[in-house]
Each structure stands twice: as structure tokens, then as C-alpha cells.
């Protein structure tokens, strides 16, 4: 059974790009939009690019390798809804960010 794991301070998560963290051996990308933190799989399904290193364009995380974009709320790919990355539950408490993965 997975539990929420503390992964970062909220102020460590930038507004314009992601932050890579590890939870139980999984690489996860954190993104902050409008003051709220979201968590998606860090690895792009196209070619394994590092999503946390890409730009955040509205609510879309862009892979820095080939420009594929994924919703930080649903994980859905911008151009093909059948392609998606996993999303994870996030809890914020006293300035800390916890992810369930």
C-alpha cells in the first residue's frame, strides 16, 4: 500500500518548470501552477525525456527533448488523448509537499 511521502518544500518547486523527485524508487516531476503543486511521471513515454526539465506552458508540461506536452492534472498528451503519463496525488501541509506513489 502506498503512502504519502514528503518530497520537497513548496517554495522549492518553481512556477515555470518542474522539479524532479524520487518516491519509492520512481522518478516524479513536480509542477506548480497558480500556487498549487501537481505530480506526474518524470519520464516522457515518447523517448524517455526528463519532463521535470521542460517548460510549463499553462497547465501543460513540455518535454525538453521533442516538445511533447502533457497535462499536469490529467497526464493526457496534448495531441493524442490515448497517450498519457501517470499522475499522482499531492498533499500540501505546512509548506511541505507530499506525494502518494
C-alpha positions as CSV (number, residue, x, y, z in Angstrom):
1,X,0.0,0.0,0.0
2,X,1.4,3.4,-1.0
3,X,1.5,6.3,1.4
4,X,2.1,10.0,1.1
5,X,5.9,10.7,1.2
6,X,7.4,14.1,1.9
7,X,9.3,15.1,-1.3
8,X,10.0,18.9,-1.1
9,X,9.2,22.2,0.3
10,X,6.6,24.0,-1.7
11,X,8.9,27.0,-2.2
12,X,11.5,24.7,-3.9
13,X,9.0,24.0,-6.7
14,X,9.4,26.6,-9.5
15,X,6.5,28.2,-11.3
16,X,7.9,27.9,-14.9
17,X,9.5,24.4,-15.0
18,X,9.4,21.3,-12.9
19,X,11.4,19.7,-10.1
20,X,12.4,16.0,-10.2
21,X,12.0,14.0,-7.0
22,X,12.1,10.3,-6.2
23,X,9.3,8.4,-4.4
24,X,9.8,4.7,-3.6
25,X,12.2,4.4,-6.5
26,X,10.0,6.2,-9.0
27,X,11.1,9.5,-10.7
28,X,8.3,12.0,-10.4
29,X,8.1,15.6,-11.8
30,X,6.5,18.2,-9.6
31,X,5.0,21.3,-11.2
32,X,3.4,24.4,-9.5
33,X,0.6,26.3,-11.2
34,X,-1.4,29.0,-9.6
35,X,0.2,28.2,-6.3
36,X,-0.8,24.5,-6.3
37,X,1.6,21.6,-6.8
38,X,0.9,18.7,-9.2
39,X,2.8,15.5,-9.7
40,X,3.3,13.4,-12.9
41,X,5.6,10.7,-14.1
42,X,9.0,12.3,-14.8
43,X,9.7,10.1,-17.9
44,X,8.2,11.1,-21.3
45,X,6.7,8.0,-23.0
46,X,7.9,9.1,-26.4
47,X,11.7,8.8,-25.9
48,X,12.3,8.8,-22.2
49,X,12.9,12.5,-21.9
50,X,13.0,14.3,-18.5
51,X,9.7,16.0,-18.1
52,X,10.7,17.9,-15.0
53,X,13.4,19.7,-17.0
54,X,10.9,21.0,-19.5
55,X,8.9,24.2,-19.5
56,X,5.4,24.6,-18.0
57,X,3.1,26.1,-20.6
58,X,-0.2,26.9,-18.9
59,X,-1.2,23.5,-17.4
60,X,1.0,21.6,-19.8
61,X,4.4,20.1,-19.1
62,X,6.6,20.1,-22.2
63,X,9.3,17.5,-22.7
64,X,12.6,19.3,-23.4
65,X,13.7,16.7,-26.0
66,X,10.9,16.7,-28.6
67,X,8.2,19.1,-27.3
68,X,5.5,16.6,-26.4
69,X,3.2,18.2,-23.9
70,X,1.2,16.5,-21.1
71,X,-1.5,17.9,-18.8
72,X,-0.2,18.2,-15.2
73,X,-3.8,17.5,-14.0
74,X,-4.8,14.5,-16.1
75,X,-1.5,13.3,-17.6
76,X,-3.1,13.4,-21.1
77,X,-0.9,14.2,-24.1
78,X,-1.8,17.4,-25.9
79,X,-2.1,15.9,-29.4
80,X,-3.3,12.3,-28.6
81,X,-5.6,11.6,-25.6
82,X,-4.7,7.9,-25.8
83,X,-1.1,8.7,-24.7
84,X,-0.6,9.8,-21.2
85,X,1.7,9.9,-18.2
86,X,0.7,8.8,-14.7
87,X,-0.5,11.4,-12.3
88,X,0.0,11.2,-8.5
89,X,-2.0,12.5,-5.6
90,X,-0.3,15.5,-3.9
91,X,-0.9,16.8,-0.4
92,X,0.5,20.1,0.9
93,X,0.9,20.7,4.6
94,X,2.8,23.4,6.5
95,X,4.8,24.4,3.4
96,X,5.8,20.8,2.7
97,X,4.8,18.7,-0.4
98,X,3.8,15.1,0.0
99,X,3.2,12.7,-3.0
100,X,1.5,9.3,-3.0
101,X,3.2,6.9,-5.4
